[in-house]
Amino acid sequence: MSTYHTPVLLAQCIDALDIKPDGIYVDVTFGGGGHSREILSRLDTGMLYAFDQDADAKANAEEFRQNRSFTFVESNFRHLKRQLRFYGVKQVDGILADLGVSSHQLDEGQRGFSTRFDGALDMRMDQGAAVTARDIVNDYEQDDLIHILSAYGEIKNARTLAAAIIRARGGKPITRNEELREVALKVAPRGKEMKYLAQLFQAIRIEVNDEMGALREFLEQTAEVIRPGGKLVVMSYHSLEDRPVKNFVNTGNLKGHVEQDFYGNVIRPFTPVTRKPIIPDEEEIERNKRARSAKLRIAVRSEDKK
C-alpha cells in the first residue's frame, strides 16, 4: 500500500482522532488504506467505516475484509450521513478526511490525472461517472472554461488559456494529456511551466469530480454525524480546500461568518484544537515531496446546548 499513497502527517492524524478501542470512526478517503490500517490497530470492539469511490481503492480494501471492525463503503463522502444510516450508524467518535488526489492516481498515467505521463483525458475518481476531462476540454463554452481555470486553478491568464484550448480543439478534439500540455505550454509563464500545468490539471480534475461541491456537502453533515466530544480531522493540499475547512471549524459555516445567539455567544458546532493548521516538518517533506503543501486542521465537536 505504501506504493499506492504515502500518508502525510500520519501520526498527527491518528493522534488527533484520540481513538477509543470501542469507538466508531470514519475514514472518508480510504485510498491505499494507510490511515485506516493505523485506526484499526487501535480498535478492539470498535468499528471503522472507510469511504472511497475509486475502484482501485476498493481493490485495496480486500486486505481488510476479514477484520470484523472494518466496513468498506463504496461511495463519495458527500453521501456520508445517508451511507452511515444504511449501516445503522447515527453518530461517530471521529472522522478523518485526507483530501485531494492520491499518489497512485497521479502516477497512473492511464487515469489522466498526471502532468508527467501521457494518457487519455479522463480524471474521474469514480470510473462510473458520466463526465470526463475530455468532455470538459472539448465541450465547455469559453466562459465556462475561464471560470474553472480561474476559480479552481487560480490561473491568472485564464482567458488566454481558454481561448487557446478553443482554437486547438477546433481542428480536432483534444483527447490526451500530452495534447492538452502542448496547448497550455504555448501560453504558460516562462520559468513556471510545471506549476502552470499543475494548476490546469487541478482545475479540470476538480470540475470533473465536483470536489468543491462534495467537500461542502461533507462538512455540513459532520456536525450531525459526530457526537459531542468527537473529532473532525481534515487534511487539505491547496487553499481552495483549506479555506472552507478553516471557515467551517472556526465559525460553523462555509463562508466564515461568525454567528451569535441572543447573549452574544458564538454559535458553532466545533471548536478548533489549534489556532493554526499543523504542517509537515522539513524531514517529512524531504521524504515525501507531496507533503509540502499539506495543512491539517483538527476540531472537537462542541457539547450541544440544552
Secondary structure, 3 states (H helix, E strand, C coil): CCCCCCCCCHHHHHHHHCCCCCCEEEECCCCCCHHHHHHHHCCCCCEEEEECCCHHHHHHHHHHCCCCCEEEECCCHHHHHHHHHHCCCCCEEEEEEECCCCHHHHHCHHHCCCCCCCCECCCCCCCCCCCCHHHHHHHCCHHHHHHHHHHCCCCCCHHHHHHHHHHHHHHCCCCEHHHHHHHHHCCCCCCCHHHHHHHHHHHHHHHHHCHHHHHHHHHHHHHHHEEEEEEEEEEECCHHHHHHHHHHHHHCCCCCCCCECCCCCECCCEEECCCCCECCCHHHHHHCHHHCCCEEEEEEECCCCC
